[in-house]
């Protein structure tokens, strides 16, 4: 999925992304239930490009207590599997594992699936207040990170990843897409 396919007039700066986010309506948490395909919204954030290089596919919201924040395609591309975000955000590096440092990052992640796969949900869905608006928020269970959502249309949301110790959010777009099964 390309950003231009889901957000043709995507902002290209942090200020413009904030303006779009602030102008977008709140999202009801219940409306997030389902499988969503994701794409980054580059704004000059230090994380820009990381999700794309990793092969990240999207997120799944089963219910308010069962959320898989990082979905990746299986090696054959026929299904999705959830990665444990603690392993993704705490610096597990393929370069420390013999033979994996020569593979593209996405192939390394696929190869390390048995070690990286989540064994259950790793986030919850709540309504929180962010930038003055009560809206749907994915709260990571083991990380100081909240993904806050605003509506673009009935099947598309703009997400702002709010991380402790980061002075500004990291933006991404999610589009509803249940074309692949999720295998936990």
Secondary structure, DSSP 8 states (H G I E B T S, - for coil): --HHHH-TT---SHHHHHHHHHHSEE--GGGG-EEEEEEE--SS-TTTTHHHHHTEEEEEEEETTEEEEEEEE-TTSSEEEEB-HHHHHTT--GGGSTTTTTS-HHHHHHHTHHHHB-SS--EEEEEEEETTEEEEEEEESSSSEEEEEEEEETTEEEEEEEETT-SS-EEEEEEE--SSEE--
